[in-house]
Amino acid sequence: MRELEPPFELSLDDQLLSISEHELAGKRVFHVNFGTGEKPLVIAVGLGVRGEKFWTSIPEGRQAEAQRIGKLIAGYIRGKK
């Protein structure tokens, strides 16, 4: 398993997101702080019934945001290799 990422920032729609990675119950999760008074978001990668990976929010309910921000996070991490 790879090392946890140190905190980092990403831009989404002219908004700066502060992101930190944590381990929770053996899973990697990302805490996303919008810094605008908007509620923070916790996201993780889930597995569908056919084994496909997808980004999801914890608790569920903010899937659209999780998918969009998760793709940014994945691109950031892949870009560091």
PyMOL Python script that loads the backbone (N, CA, C, O; Angstrom):
from pymol import cmd

cmd.read_pdbstr("""\
ATOM      1  N   MET A   1       0.851  -1.183   0.000  1.00  0.00           N
ATOM      2  CA  MET A   1       0.000   0.000   0.000  1.00  0.00           C
ATOM      3  C   MET A   1       0.893   1.241   0.000  1.00  0.00           C
ATOM      4  O   MET A   1       1.913   1.279   0.688  1.00  0.00           O
ATOM      5  N   ARG A   2       0.505   2.245  -0.769  1.00  0.00           N
ATOM      6  CA  ARG A   2       1.319   3.449  -0.864  1.00  0.00           C
ATOM      7  C   ARG A   2       1.198   4.296   0.403  1.00  0.00           C
ATOM      8  O   ARG A   2       0.277   4.131   1.202  1.00  0.00           O
ATOM      9  N   GLU A   3       2.157   5.206   0.557  1.00  0.00           N
ATOM     10  CA  GLU A   3       2.143   6.121   1.700  1.00  0.00           C
ATOM     11  C   GLU A   3       0.977   7.099   1.571  1.00  0.00           C
ATOM     12  O   GLU A   3       0.522   7.395   0.466  1.00  0.00           O
ATOM     13  N   LEU A   4       0.501   7.595   2.705  1.00  0.00           N
ATOM     14  CA  LEU A   4      -0.532   8.628   2.676  1.00  0.00           C
ATOM     15  C   LEU A   4       0.037   9.898   2.062  1.00  0.00           C
ATOM     16  O   LEU A   4       1.193  10.249   2.298  1.00  0.00           O
ATOM     17  N   GLU A   5      -0.772  10.577   1.283  1.00  0.00           N
ATOM     18  CA  GLU A   5      -0.360  11.845   0.686  1.00  0.00           C
ATOM     19  C   GLU A   5      -0.306  12.926   1.764  1.00  0.00           C
ATOM     20  O   GLU A   5      -1.174  12.966   2.635  1.00  0.00           O
ATOM     21  N   PRO A   6       0.691  13.796   1.719  1.00  0.00           N
ATOM     22  CA  PRO A   6       0.637  14.968   2.598  1.00  0.00           C
ATOM     23  C   PRO A   6      -0.495  15.876   2.110  1.00  0.00           C
ATOM     24  O   PRO A   6      -0.900  15.777   0.951  1.00  0.00           O
ATOM     25  N   PRO A   7      -1.010  16.752   2.965  1.00  0.00           N
ATOM     26  CA  PRO A   7      -2.086  17.650   2.528  1.00  0.00           C
ATOM     27  C   PRO A   7      -1.698  18.413   1.262  1.00  0.00           C
ATOM     28  O   PRO A   7      -0.538  18.781   1.078  1.00  0.00           O
ATOM     29  N   PHE A   8      -2.682  18.645   0.396  1.00  0.00           N
ATOM     30  CA  PHE A   8      -2.432  19.355  -0.856  1.00  0.00           C
ATOM     31  C   PHE A   8      -3.665  20.169  -1.223  1.00  0.00           C
ATOM     32  O   PHE A   8      -4.723  20.022  -0.611  1.00  0.00           O
ATOM     33  N   GLU A   9      -3.520  21.023  -2.220  1.00  0.00           N
ATOM     34  CA  GLU A   9      -4.621  21.862  -2.677  1.00  0.00           C
ATOM     35  C   GLU A   9      -4.863  21.640  -4.162  1.00  0.00           C
ATOM     36  O   GLU A   9      -3.926  21.429  -4.931  1.00  0.00           O
ATOM     37  N   LEU A  10      -6.127  21.691  -4.552  1.00  0.00           N
ATOM     38  CA  LEU A  10      -6.525  21.591  -5.954  1.00  0.00           C
ATOM     39  C   LEU A  10      -7.541  22.684  -6.248  1.00  0.00           C
ATOM     40  O   LEU A  10      -8.244  23.150  -5.352  1.00  0.00           O
ATOM     41  N   SER A  11      -7.607  23.079  -7.489  1.00  0.00           N
ATOM     42  CA  SER A  11      -8.549  24.112  -7.900  1.00  0.00           C
ATOM     43  C   SER A  11      -9.715  23.477  -8.653  1.00  0.00           C
ATOM     44  O   SER A  11      -9.525  22.614  -9.510  1.00  0.00           O
ATOM     45  N   LEU A  12     -10.925  23.922  -8.317  1.00  0.00           N
ATOM     46  CA  LEU A  12     -12.138  23.446  -8.985  1.00  0.00           C
ATOM     47  C   LEU A  12     -13.072  24.637  -9.167  1.00  0.00           C
ATOM     48  O   LEU A  12     -13.518  25.238  -8.190  1.00  0.00           O
ATOM     49  N   ASP A  13     -13.361  24.971 -10.402  1.00  0.00           N
ATOM     50  CA  ASP A  13     -14.261  26.100 -10.691  1.00  0.00           C
ATOM     51  C   ASP A  13     -13.822  27.374  -9.969  1.00  0.00           C
ATOM     52  O   ASP A  13     -14.634  28.036  -9.323  1.00  0.00           O
ATOM     53  N   ASP A  14     -12.561  27.710 -10.076  1.00  0.00           N
ATOM     54  CA  ASP A  14     -11.994  28.912  -9.442  1.00  0.00           C
ATOM     55  C   ASP A  14     -12.087  28.892  -7.921  1.00  0.00           C
ATOM     56  O   ASP A  14     -12.019  29.942  -7.283  1.00  0.00           O
ATOM     57  N   GLN A  15     -12.239  27.721  -7.343  1.00  0.00           N
ATOM     58  CA  GLN A  15     -12.297  27.567  -5.892  1.00  0.00           C
ATOM     59  C   GLN A  15     -11.125  26.689  -5.473  1.00  0.00           C
ATOM     60  O   GLN A  15     -10.872  25.657  -6.094  1.00  0.00           O
ATOM     61  N   LEU A  16     -10.403  27.091  -4.418  1.00  0.00           N
ATOM     62  CA  LEU A  16      -9.264  26.324  -3.938  1.00  0.00           C
ATOM     63  C   LEU A  16      -9.738  25.330  -2.882  1.00  0.00           C
ATOM     64  O   LEU A  16     -10.310  25.722  -1.865  1.00  0.00           O
ATOM     65  N   LEU A  17      -9.499  24.048  -3.126  1.00  0.00           N
ATOM     66  CA  LEU A  17      -9.885  22.979  -2.206  1.00  0.00           C
ATOM     67  C   LEU A  17      -8.664  22.526  -1.425  1.00  0.00           C
ATOM     68  O   LEU A  17      -7.611  22.275  -2.011  1.00  0.00           O
ATOM     69  N   SER A  18      -8.792  22.418  -0.104  1.00  0.00           N
ATOM     70  CA  SER A  18      -7.730  21.865   0.741  1.00  0.00           C
ATOM     71  C   SER A  18      -8.078  20.410   1.006  1.00  0.00           C
ATOM     72  O   SER A  18      -9.160  20.102   1.505  1.00  0.00           O
ATOM     73  N   ILE A  19      -7.149  19.514   0.668  1.00  0.00           N
ATOM     74  CA  ILE A  19      -7.429  18.079   0.721  1.00  0.00           C
ATOM     75  C   ILE A  19      -6.392  17.377   1.582  1.00  0.00           C
ATOM     76  O   ILE A  19      -5.193  17.624   1.455  1.00  0.00           O
ATOM     77  N   SER A  20      -6.864  16.501   2.456  1.00  0.00           N
ATOM     78  CA  SER A  20      -5.956  15.680   3.254  1.00  0.00           C
ATOM     79  C   SER A  20      -6.424  14.228   3.182  1.00  0.00           C
ATOM     80  O   SER A  20      -7.621  13.939   3.165  1.00  0.00           O
ATOM     81  N   GLU A  21      -5.450  13.330   3.140  1.00  0.00           N
ATOM     82  CA  GLU A  21      -5.749  11.899   3.056  1.00  0.00           C
ATOM     83  C   GLU A  21      -5.592  11.278   4.438  1.00  0.00           C
ATOM     84  O   GLU A  21      -4.678  11.624   5.186  1.00  0.00           O
ATOM     85  N   HIS A  22      -6.492  10.360   4.767  1.00  0.00           N
ATOM     86  CA  HIS A  22      -6.473   9.683   6.061  1.00  0.00           C
ATOM     87  C   HIS A  22      -6.778   8.208   5.856  1.00  0.00           C
ATOM     88  O   HIS A  22      -7.279   7.802   4.807  1.00  0.00           O
ATOM     89  N   GLU A  23      -6.470   7.415   6.873  1.00  0.00           N
ATOM     90  CA  GLU A  23      -6.838   6.000   6.852  1.00  0.00           C
ATOM     91  C   GLU A  23      -7.936   5.795   7.883  1.00  0.00           C
ATOM     92  O   GLU A  23      -7.794   6.194   9.039  1.00  0.00           O
ATOM     93  N   LEU A  24      -9.032   5.172   7.461  1.00  0.00           N
ATOM     94  CA  LEU A  24     -10.181   4.956   8.325  1.00  0.00           C
ATOM     95  C   LEU A  24     -10.655   3.522   8.139  1.00  0.00           C
ATOM     96  O   LEU A  24     -11.094   3.149   7.052  1.00  0.00           O
ATOM     97  N   ALA A  25     -10.570   2.729   9.178  1.00  0.00           N
ATOM     98  CA  ALA A  25     -10.982   1.322   9.128  1.00  0.00           C
ATOM     99  C   ALA A  25     -10.301   0.586   7.976  1.00  0.00           C
ATOM    100  O   ALA A  25     -10.929  -0.218   7.287  1.00  0.00           O
ATOM    101  N   GLY A  26      -9.018   0.864   7.772  1.00  0.00           N
ATOM    102  CA  GLY A  26      -8.246   0.181   6.741  1.00  0.00           C
ATOM    103  C   GLY A  26      -8.473   0.699   5.332  1.00  0.00           C
ATOM    104  O   GLY A  26      -7.922   0.146   4.380  1.00  0.00           O
ATOM    105  N   LYS A  27      -9.264   1.737   5.178  1.00  0.00           N
ATOM    106  CA  LYS A  27      -9.551   2.325   3.862  1.00  0.00           C
ATOM    107  C   LYS A  27      -8.946   3.722   3.785  1.00  0.00           C
ATOM    108  O   LYS A  27      -8.808   4.408   4.798  1.00  0.00           O
ATOM    109  N   ARG A  28      -8.586   4.134   2.570  1.00  0.00           N
ATOM    110  CA  ARG A  28      -8.093   5.489   2.343  1.00  0.00           C
ATOM    111  C   ARG A  28      -9.285   6.398   2.103  1.00  0.00           C
ATOM    112  O   ARG A  28     -10.146   6.096   1.276  1.00  0.00           O
ATOM    113  N   VAL A  29      -9.337   7.506   2.820  1.00  0.00           N
ATOM    114  CA  VAL A  29     -10.391   8.495   2.616  1.00  0.00           C
ATOM    115  C   VAL A  29      -9.746   9.862   2.447  1.00  0.00           C
ATOM    116  O   VAL A  29      -8.628  10.095   2.907  1.00  0.00           O
ATOM    117  N   PHE A  30     -10.451  10.747   1.794  1.00  0.00           N
ATOM    118  CA  PHE A  30      -9.964  12.100   1.564  1.00  0.00           C
ATOM    119  C   PHE A  30     -10.952  13.087   2.170  1.00  0.00           C
ATOM    120  O   PHE A  30     -12.154  13.018   1.917  1.00  0.00           O
ATOM    121  N   HIS A  31     -10.424  14.006   2.975  1.00  0.00           N
ATOM    122  CA  HIS A  31     -11.224  15.071   3.572  1.00  0.00           C
ATOM    123  C   HIS A  31     -11.025  16.307   2.710  1.00  0.00           C
ATOM    124  O   HIS A  31      -9.898  16.765   2.521  1.00  0.00           O
ATOM    125  N   VAL A  32     -12.120  16.845   2.190  1.00  0.00           N
ATOM    126  CA  VAL A  32     -12.075  17.997   1.292  1.00  0.00           C
ATOM    127  C   VAL A  32     -12.692  19.192   2.007  1.00  0.00           C
ATOM    128  O   VAL A  32     -13.862  19.167   2.388  1.00  0.00           O
ATOM    129  N   ASN A  33     -11.886  20.242   2.183  1.00  0.00           N
ATOM    130  CA  ASN A  33     -12.353  21.468   2.819  1.00  0.00           C
ATOM    131  C   ASN A  33     -12.485  22.533   1.742  1.00  0.00           C
ATOM    132  O   ASN A  33     -11.521  22.835   1.039  1.00  0.00           O
ATOM    133  N   PHE A  34     -13.672  23.098   1.613  1.00  0.00           N
ATOM    134  CA  PHE A  34     -13.941  24.091   0.580  1.00  0.00           C
ATOM    135  C   PHE A  34     -13.522  25.494   1.000  1.00  0.00           C
ATOM    136  O   PHE A  34     -13.308  26.354   0.145  1.00  0.00           O
ATOM    137  N   GLY A  35     -13.402  25.738   2.304  1.00  0.00           N
ATOM    138  CA  GLY A  35     -12.939  27.026   2.794  1.00  0.00           C
ATOM    139  C   GLY A  35     -13.897  28.183   2.547  1.00  0.00           C
ATOM    140  O   GLY A  35     -13.506  29.341   2.698  1.00  0.00           O
ATOM    141  N   THR A  36     -15.131  27.905   2.173  1.00  0.00           N
ATOM    142  CA  THR A  36     -16.090  28.966   1.853  1.00  0.00           C
ATOM    143  C   THR A  36     -17.314  28.906   2.758  1.00  0.00           C
ATOM    144  O   THR A  36     -18.327  29.543   2.471  1.00  0.00           O
ATOM    145  N   GLY A  37     -17.232  28.162   3.829  1.00  0.00           N
ATOM    146  CA  GLY A  37     -18.393  27.976   4.677  1.00  0.00           C
ATOM    147  C   GLY A  37     -19.219  26.763   4.278  1.00  0.00           C
ATOM    148  O   GLY A  37     -20.108  26.339   5.016  1.00  0.00           O
ATOM    149  N   GLU A  38     -18.920  26.202   3.101  1.00  0.00           N
ATOM    150  CA  GLU A  38     -19.603  24.987   2.652  1.00  0.00           C
ATOM    151  C   GLU A  38     -19.139  23.816   3.515  1.00  0.00           C
ATOM    152  O   GLU A  38     -17.980  23.762   3.927  1.00  0.00           O
ATOM    153  N   LYS A  39     -20.045  22.883   3.785  1.00  0.00           N
ATOM    154  CA  LYS A  39     -19.694  21.726   4.615  1.00  0.00           C
ATOM    155  C   LYS A  39     -18.562  20.938   3.971  1.00  0.00           C
ATOM    156  O   LYS A  39     -18.573  20.717   2.760  1.00  0.00           O
ATOM    157  N   PRO A  40     -17.573  20.508   4.778  1.00  0.00           N
ATOM    158  CA  PRO A  40     -16.502  19.658   4.234  1.00  0.00           C
ATOM    159  C   PRO A  40     -17.093  18.366   3.674  1.00  0.00           C
ATOM    160  O   PRO A  40     -18.226  17.996   3.983  1.00  0.00           O
ATOM    161  N   LEU A  41     -16.310  17.699   2.858  1.00  0.00           N
ATOM    162  CA  LEU A  41     -16.733  16.471   2.196  1.00  0.00           C
ATOM    163  C   LEU A  41     -15.688  15.397   2.464  1.00  0.00           C
ATOM    164  O   LEU A  41     -14.489  15.657   2.364  1.00  0.00           O
ATOM    165  N   VAL A  42     -16.135  14.195   2.802  1.00  0.00           N
ATOM    166  CA  VAL A  42     -15.242  13.046   2.945  1.00  0.00           C
ATOM    167  C   VAL A  42     -15.591  12.083   1.822  1.00  0.00           C
ATOM    168  O   VAL A  42     -16.749  11.701   1.654  1.00  0.00           O
ATOM    169  N   ILE A  43     -14.572  11.692   1.049  1.00  0.00           N
ATOM    170  CA  ILE A  43     -14.810  10.790  -0.077  1.00  0.00           C
ATOM    171  C   ILE A  43     -13.839   9.616  -0.043  1.00  0.00           C
ATOM    172  O   ILE A  43     -12.756   9.698   0.537  1.00  0.00           O
ATOM    173  N   ALA A  44     -14.252   8.532  -0.673  1.00  0.00           N
ATOM    174  CA  ALA A  44     -13.433   7.324  -0.760  1.00  0.00           C
ATOM    175  C   ALA A  44     -13.778   6.599  -2.053  1.00  0.00           C
ATOM    176  O   ALA A  44     -14.787   6.890  -2.694  1.00  0.00           O
ATOM    177  N   VAL A  45     -12.935   5.663  -2.420  1.00  0.00           N
ATOM    178  CA  VAL A  45     -13.198   4.823  -3.587  1.00  0.00           C
ATOM    179  C   VAL A  45     -14.004   3.618  -3.120  1.00  0.00           C
ATOM    180  O   VAL A  45     -13.623   2.935  -2.169  1.00  0.00           O
ATOM    181  N   GLY A  46     -15.120   3.362  -3.797  1.00  0.00           N
ATOM    182  CA  GLY A  46     -15.939   2.197  -3.511  1.00  0.00           C
ATOM    183  C   GLY A  46     -15.825   1.190  -4.644  1.00  0.00           C
ATOM    184  O   GLY A  46     -15.280   1.494  -5.705  1.00  0.00           O
ATOM    185  N   LEU A  47     -16.342  -0.011  -4.410  1.00  0.00           N
ATOM    186  CA  LEU A  47     -16.369  -1.052  -5.439  1.00  0.00           C
ATOM    187  C   LEU A  47     -17.812  -1.428  -5.728  1.00  0.00           C
ATOM    188  O   LEU A  47     -18.575  -1.743  -4.815  1.00  0.00           O
ATOM    189  N   GLY A  48     -18.185  -1.394  -7.003  1.00  0.00           N
ATOM    190  CA  GLY A  48     -19.528  -1.784  -7.416  1.00  0.00           C
ATOM    191  C   GLY A  48     -19.677  -3.297  -7.438  1.00  0.00           C
ATOM    192  O   GLY A  48     -18.713  -4.028  -7.210  1.00  0.00           O
ATOM    193  N   VAL A  49     -20.885  -3.761  -7.713  1.00  0.00           N
ATOM    194  CA  VAL A  49     -21.168  -5.198  -7.702  1.00  0.00           C
ATOM    195  C   VAL A  49     -20.379  -5.956  -8.765  1.00  0.00           C
ATOM    196  O   VAL A  49     -20.138  -7.154  -8.615  1.00  0.00           O
ATOM    197  N   ARG A  50     -19.978  -5.283  -9.826  1.00  0.00           N
ATOM    198  CA  ARG A  50     -19.174  -5.932 -10.877  1.00  0.00           C
ATOM    199  C   ARG A  50     -17.684  -5.633 -10.721  1.00  0.00           C
ATOM    200  O   ARG A  50     -16.893  -5.883 -11.630  1.00  0.00           O
ATOM    201  N   GLY A  51     -17.313  -5.100  -9.567  1.00  0.00           N
ATOM    202  CA  GLY A  51     -15.905  -4.834  -9.296  1.00  0.00           C
ATOM    203  C   GLY A  51     -15.391  -3.508  -9.829  1.00  0.00           C
ATOM    204  O   GLY A  51     -14.197  -3.225  -9.735  1.00  0.00           O
ATOM    205  N   GLU A  52     -16.289  -2.679 -10.393  1.00  0.00           N
ATOM    206  CA  GLU A  52     -15.845  -1.387 -10.912  1.00  0.00           C
ATOM    207  C   GLU A  52     -15.654  -0.403  -9.751  1.00  0.00           C
ATOM    208  O   GLU A  52     -16.429  -0.390  -8.795  1.00  0.00           O
ATOM    209  N   LYS A  53     -14.609   0.415  -9.856  1.00  0.00           N
ATOM    210  CA  LYS A  53     -14.320   1.405  -8.825  1.00  0.00           C
ATOM    211  C   LYS A  53     -15.091   2.685  -9.114  1.00  0.00           C
ATOM    212  O   LYS A  53     -15.301   3.058 -10.268  1.00  0.00           O
ATOM    213  N   PHE A  54     -15.506   3.349  -8.041  1.00  0.00           N
ATOM    214  CA  PHE A  54     -16.185   4.635  -8.173  1.00  0.00           C
ATOM    215  C   PHE A  54     -15.921   5.460  -6.915  1.00  0.00           C
ATOM    216  O   PHE A  54     -15.641   4.910  -5.850  1.00  0.00           O
ATOM    217  N   TRP A  55     -16.011   6.766  -7.049  1.00  0.00           N
ATOM    218  CA  TRP A  55     -15.846   7.668  -5.911  1.00  0.00           C
ATOM    219  C   TRP A  55     -17.198   7.866  -5.243  1.00  0.00           C
ATOM    220  O   TRP A  55     -18.213   8.034  -5.919  1.00  0.00           O
ATOM    221  N   THR A  56     -17.208   7.847  -3.905  1.00  0.00           N
ATOM    222  CA  THR A  56     -18.449   8.027  -3.164  1.00  0.00           C
ATOM    223  C   THR A  56     -18.209   8.927  -1.958  1.00  0.00           C
ATOM    224  O   THR A  56     -17.086   9.039  -1.467  1.00  0.00           O
ATOM    225  N   SER A  57     -19.268   9.562  -1.492  1.00  0.00           N
ATOM    226  CA  SER A  57     -19.160  10.418  -0.312  1.00  0.00           C
ATOM    227  C   SER A  57     -19.509   9.609   0.935  1.00  0.00           C
ATOM    228  O   SER A  57     -20.246   8.625   0.872  1.00  0.00           O
ATOM    229  N   ILE A  58     -18.963  10.047   2.066  1.00  0.00           N
ATOM    230  CA  ILE A  58     -19.248   9.420   3.359  1.00  0.00           C
ATOM    231  C   ILE A  58     -19.743  10.533   4.282  1.00  0.00           C
ATOM    232  O   ILE A  58     -18.977  11.448   4.584  1.00  0.00           O
ATOM    233  N   PRO A  59     -20.998  10.489   4.742  1.00  0.00           N
ATOM    234  CA  PRO A  59     -22.041   9.551   4.343  1.00  0.00           C
ATOM    235  C   PRO A  59     -22.494   9.824   2.913  1.00  0.00           C
ATOM    236  O   PRO A  59     -22.161  10.851   2.323  1.00  0.00           O
ATOM    237  N   GLU A  60     -23.253   8.888   2.376  1.00  0.00           N
ATOM    238  CA  GLU A  60     -23.737   9.034   1.000  1.00  0.00           C
ATOM    239  C   GLU A  60     -24.647  10.254   0.888  1.00  0.00           C
ATOM    240  O   GLU A  60     -25.208  10.727   1.876  1.00  0.00           O
ATOM    241  N   GLY A  61     -24.775  10.746  -0.335  1.00  0.00           N
ATOM    242  CA  GLY A  61     -25.667  11.867  -0.560  1.00  0.00           C
ATOM    243  C   GLY A  61     -25.042  12.983  -1.382  1.00  0.00           C
ATOM    244  O   GLY A  61     -25.743  13.849  -1.905  1.00  0.00           O
ATOM    245  N   ARG A  62     -23.713  12.957  -1.494  1.00  0.00           N
ATOM    246  CA  ARG A  62     -23.026  13.995  -2.270  1.00  0.00           C
ATOM    247  C   ARG A  62     -22.179  13.336  -3.361  1.00  0.00           C
ATOM    248  O   ARG A  62     -21.034  13.716  -3.606  1.00  0.00           O
ATOM    249  N   GLN A  63     -22.793  12.322  -4.012  1.00  0.00           N
ATOM    250  CA  GLN A  63     -22.071  11.521  -5.003  1.00  0.00           C
ATOM    251  C   GLN A  63     -21.552  12.345  -6.174  1.00  0.00           C
ATOM    252  O   GLN A  63     -20.435  12.117  -6.638  1.00  0.00           O
ATOM    253  N   ALA A  64     -22.338  13.292  -6.658  1.00  0.00           N
ATOM    254  CA  ALA A  64     -21.901  14.083  -7.815  1.00  0.00           C
ATOM    255  C   ALA A  64     -20.616  14.838  -7.483  1.00  0.00           C
ATOM    256  O   ALA A  64     -19.684  14.869  -8.287  1.00  0.00           O
ATOM    257  N   GLU A  65     -20.568  15.445  -6.298  1.00  0.00           N
ATOM    258  CA  GLU A  65     -19.348  16.142  -5.870  1.00  0.00           C
ATOM    259  C   GLU A  65     -18.199  15.155  -5.697  1.00  0.00           C
ATOM    260  O   GLU A  65     -17.070  15.425  -6.107  1.00  0.00           O
ATOM    261  N   ALA A  66     -18.499  14.007  -5.084  1.00  0.00           N
ATOM    262  CA  ALA A  66     -17.463  13.002  -4.839  1.00  0.00           C
ATOM    263  C   ALA A  66     -16.846  12.530  -6.150  1.00  0.00           C
ATOM    264  O   ALA A  66     -15.625  12.406  -6.247  1.00  0.00           O
ATOM    265  N   GLN A  67     -17.672  12.267  -7.155  1.00  0.00           N
ATOM    266  CA  GLN A  67     -17.166  11.811  -8.455  1.00  0.00           C
ATOM    267  C   GLN A  67     -16.257  12.863  -9.081  1.00  0.00           C
ATOM    268  O   GLN A  67     -15.164  12.553  -9.554  1.00  0.00           O
ATOM    269  N   ARG A  68     -16.713  14.087  -9.076  1.00  0.00           N
ATOM    270  CA  ARG A  68     -15.970  15.171  -9.725  1.00  0.00           C
ATOM    271  C   ARG A  68     -14.635  15.447  -9.024  1.00  0.00           C
ATOM    272  O   ARG A  68     -13.593  15.541  -9.673  1.00  0.00           O
ATOM    273  N   ILE A  69     -14.677  15.574  -7.702  1.00  0.00           N
ATOM    274  CA  ILE A  69     -13.460  15.870  -6.946  1.00  0.00           C
ATOM    275  C   ILE A  69     -12.549  14.649  -6.907  1.00  0.00           C
ATOM    276  O   ILE A  69     -11.328  14.790  -6.957  1.00  0.00           O
ATOM    277  N   GLY A  70     -13.127  13.454  -6.817  1.00  0.00           N
ATOM    278  CA  GLY A  70     -12.327  12.230  -6.812  1.00  0.00           C
ATOM    279  C   GLY A  70     -11.476  12.096  -8.061  1.00  0.00           C
ATOM    280  O   GLY A  70     -10.320  11.680  -7.986  1.00  0.00           O
ATOM    281  N   LYS A  71     -12.043  12.446  -9.212  1.00  0.00           N
ATOM    282  CA  LYS A  71     -11.276  12.385 -10.462  1.00  0.00           C
ATOM    283  C   LYS A  71     -10.110  13.365 -10.432  1.00  0.00           C
ATOM    284  O   LYS A  71      -9.031  13.062 -10.943  1.00  0.00           O
ATOM    285  N   LEU A  72     -10.319  14.538  -9.837  1.00  0.00           N
ATOM    286  CA  LEU A  72      -9.222  15.505  -9.696  1.00  0.00           C
ATOM    287  C   LEU A  72      -8.115  14.948  -8.795  1.00  0.00           C
ATOM    288  O   LEU A  72      -6.928  15.072  -9.099  1.00  0.00           O
ATOM    289  N   ILE A  73      -8.525  14.337  -7.688  1.00  0.00           N
ATOM    290  CA  ILE A  73      -7.555  13.763  -6.746  1.00  0.00           C
ATOM    291  C   ILE A  73      -6.758  12.655  -7.426  1.00  0.00           C
ATOM    292  O   ILE A  73      -5.533  12.614  -7.312  1.00  0.00           O
ATOM    293  N   ALA A  74      -7.440  11.762  -8.128  1.00  0.00           N
ATOM    294  CA  ALA A  74      -6.754  10.659  -8.815  1.00  0.00           C
ATOM    295  C   ALA A  74      -5.753  11.201  -9.830  1.00  0.00           C
ATOM    296  O   ALA A  74      -4.633  10.700  -9.925  1.00  0.00           O
ATOM    297  N   GLY A  75      -6.148  12.213 -10.582  1.00  0.00           N
ATOM    298  CA  GLY A  75      -5.242  12.817 -11.555  1.00  0.00           C
ATOM    299  C   GLY A  75      -4.030  13.440 -10.898  1.00  0.00           C
ATOM    300  O   GLY A  75      -2.917  13.341 -11.414  1.00  0.00           O
ATOM    301  N   TYR A  76      -4.242  14.082  -9.759  1.00  0.00           N
ATOM    302  CA  TYR A  76      -3.137  14.696  -9.018  1.00  0.00           C
ATOM    303  C   TYR A  76      -2.143  13.631  -8.552  1.00  0.00           C
ATOM    304  O   TYR A  76      -0.934  13.784  -8.729  1.00  0.00           O
ATOM    305  N   ILE A  77      -2.651  12.560  -7.961  1.00  0.00           N
ATOM    306  CA  ILE A  77      -1.772  11.505  -7.440  1.00  0.00           C
ATOM    307  C   ILE A  77      -1.041  10.797  -8.581  1.00  0.00           C
ATOM    308  O   ILE A  77       0.158  10.539  -8.477  1.00  0.00           O
ATOM    309  N   ARG A  78      -1.741  10.486  -9.655  1.00  0.00           N
ATOM    310  CA  ARG A  78      -1.087   9.835 -10.808  1.00  0.00           C
ATOM    311  C   ARG A  78      -0.028  10.739 -11.422  1.00  0.00           C
ATOM    312  O   ARG A  78       1.011  10.263 -11.879  1.00  0.00           O
ATOM    313  N   GLY A  79      -0.286  12.027 -11.432  1.00  0.00           N
ATOM    314  CA  GLY A  79       0.651  12.985 -12.009  1.00  0.00           C
ATOM    315  C   GLY A  79       1.941  13.125 -11.232  1.00  0.00           C
ATOM    316  O   GLY A  79       2.926  13.641 -11.760  1.00  0.00           O
ATOM    317  N   LYS A  80       1.956  12.674  -9.987  1.00  0.00           N
ATOM    318  CA  LYS A  80       3.160  12.761  -9.155  1.00  0.00           C
ATOM    319  C   LYS A  80       4.136  11.630  -9.426  1.00  0.00           C
ATOM    320  O   LYS A  80       5.301  11.716  -9.038  1.00  0.00           O
ATOM    321  N   LYS A  81       3.680  10.568 -10.089  1.00  0.00           N
ATOM    322  CA  LYS A  81       4.532   9.387 -10.310  1.00  0.00           C
ATOM    323  C   LYS A  81       5.558   9.649 -11.378  1.00  0.00           C
ATOM    324  O   LYS A  81       6.358   8.769 -11.694  1.00  0.00           O
TER     325      LYS A  81
END
""", "prot")
cmd.dss("prot")
cmd.show_as("cartoon", "prot")
cmd.util.cbc("prot")
cmd.orient("prot")
